[in-house]
Amino acid sequence: MASKLMHNHPSGDPTPSQADIQMTKSIVAISAPLGISVHDHIIVGKNGHSSLKGMRLM
C-alpha cells in the first residue's frame, strides 16, 4: 500500500518547518513495518506548494 501526506499552512508559506520534516520521518518509520510506503508529503500554501520528496527532505 502506498500513500501521500498532505496538509496546508494557514500562514500561506508552504515552506516545511522542522516539525513537518520530523513528523514526516516518524510517519515513514512507523508505517514501513505495516507495509505502507509514503511517497511524498505535500504542503500547500497561498501561493504554491512544497514537496518534501522534491526537496529531498524524505
Phi and psi in degrees as GROMACS dihedral restraints (atoms count N, CA, C in turn):
[ dihedral_restraints ]
;  ai    aj    ak    al  type     phi  dphi    fc
    3     4     5     6     1  -125.4    20    10
    4     5     6     7     1   151.4    20    10
    6     7     8     9     1  -148.5    20    10
    7     8     9    10     1   164.9    20    10
    9    10    11    12     1  -125.5    20    10
   10    11    12    13     1   145.8    20    10
   12    13    14    15     1  -101.6    20    10
   13    14    15    16     1   148.5    20    10
   15    16    17    18     1  -153.7    20    10
   16    17    18    19     1   139.8    20    10
   18    19    20    21     1  -155.5    20    10
   19    20    21    22     1   168.9    20    10
   21    22    23    24     1  -111.2    20    10
   22    23    24    25     1   158.3    20    10
   24    25    26    27     1  -111.2    20    10
   25    26    27    28     1   107.6    20    10
   27    28    29    30     1   -57.9    20    10
   28    29    30    31     1   -22.5    20    10
   30    31    32    33     1   -65.7    20    10
   31    32    33    34     1   -19.8    20    10
   33    34    35    36     1    96.5    20    10
   34    35    36    37     1   -16.7    20    10
   36    37    38    39     1   -91.4    20    10
   37    38    39    40     1   114.2    20    10
   39    40    41    42     1   -82.4    20    10
   40    41    42    43     1     7.0    20    10
   42    43    44    45     1   -63.7    20    10
   43    44    45    46     1   128.4    20    10
   45    46    47    48     1   -67.5    20    10
   46    47    48    49     1   136.0    20    10
   48    49    50    51     1   -85.3    20    10
   49    50    51    52     1   168.3    20    10
   51    52    53    54     1   -60.6    20    10
   52    53    54    55     1   -35.5    20    10
   54    55    56    57     1   -65.2    20    10
   55    56    57    58     1   -39.2    20    10
   57    58    59    60     1   -61.6    20    10
   58    59    60    61     1   -44.8    20    10
   60    61    62    63     1   -64.9    20    10
   61    62    63    64     1   -45.8    20    10
   63    64    65    66     1   -66.1    20    10
   64    65    66    67     1   -41.8    20    10
   66    67    68    69     1   -61.9    20    10
   67    68    69    70     1   -41.7    20    10
   69    70    71    72     1   -61.1    20    10
   70    71    72    73     1   -46.9    20    10
   72    73    74    75     1   -60.6    20    10
   73    74    75    76     1   -39.2    20    10
   75    76    77    78     1   -65.7    20    10
   76    77    78    79     1   -44.2    20    10
   78    79    80    81     1   -64.0    20    10
   79    80    81    82     1   -41.5    20    10
   81    82    83    84     1   -60.5    20    10
   82    83    84    85     1   -45.7    20    10
   84    85    86    87     1   -65.6    20    10
   85    86    87    88     1   -40.1    20    10
   87    88    89    90     1   -72.9    20    10
   88    89    90    91     1   -36.6    20    10
   90    91    92    93     1   -79.4    20    10
   91    92    93    94     1   -26.3    20    10
   93    94    95    96     1   -56.3    20    10
   94    95    96    97     1   -48.3    20    10
   96    97    98    99     1   -63.9    20    10
   97    98    99   100     1   -17.3    20    10
   99   100   101   102     1   -89.3    20    10
  100   101   102   103     1     0.4    20    10
  102   103   104   105     1    81.6    20    10
  103   104   105   106     1    18.1    20    10
  105   106   107   108     1  -108.8    20    10
  106   107   108   109     1   122.3    20    10
  108   109   110   111     1  -104.5    20    10
  109   110   111   112     1   137.3    20    10
  111   112   113   114     1   -99.2    20    10
  112   113   114   115     1   117.1    20    10
  114   115   116   117     1   -85.6    20    10
  115   116   117   118     1   -28.6    20    10
  117   118   119   120     1  -166.7    20    10
  118   119   120   121     1   163.5    20    10
  120   121   122   123     1  -132.8    20    10
  121   122   123   124     1   115.1    20    10
  123   124   125   126     1  -103.5    20    10
  124   125   126   127     1   133.7    20    10
  126   127   128   129     1  -115.6    20    10
  127   128   129   130     1   126.6    20    10
  129   130   131   132     1  -105.1    20    10
  130   131   132   133     1   134.0    20    10
  132   133   134   135     1  -127.2    20    10
  133   134   135   136     1  -177.8    20    10
  135   136   137   138     1   -59.6    20    10
  136   137   138   139     1   -41.1    20    10
  138   139   140   141     1  -114.1    20    10
  139   140   141   142     1    26.3    20    10
  141   142   143   144     1   151.3    20    10
  142   143   144   145     1  -159.7    20    10
  144   145   146   147     1  -147.5    20    10
  145   146   147   148     1   164.0    20    10
  147   148   149   150     1  -126.8    20    10
  148   149   150   151     1   142.4    20    10
  150   151   152   153     1  -113.7    20    10
  151   152   153   154     1   117.4    20    10
  153   154   155   156     1   -62.8    20    10
  154   155   156   157     1   -35.4    20    10
  156   157   158   159     1   -66.0    20    10
  157   158   159   160     1   -45.5    20    10
  159   160   161   162     1   -62.2    20    10
  160   161   162   163     1   -30.4    20    10
  162   163   164   165     1   -88.5    20    10
  163   164   165   166     1     2.8    20    10
  165   166   167   168     1    57.9    20    10
  166   167   168   169     1    39.7    20    10
  168   169   170   171     1  -101.0    20    10
  169   170   171   172     1     4.1    20    10
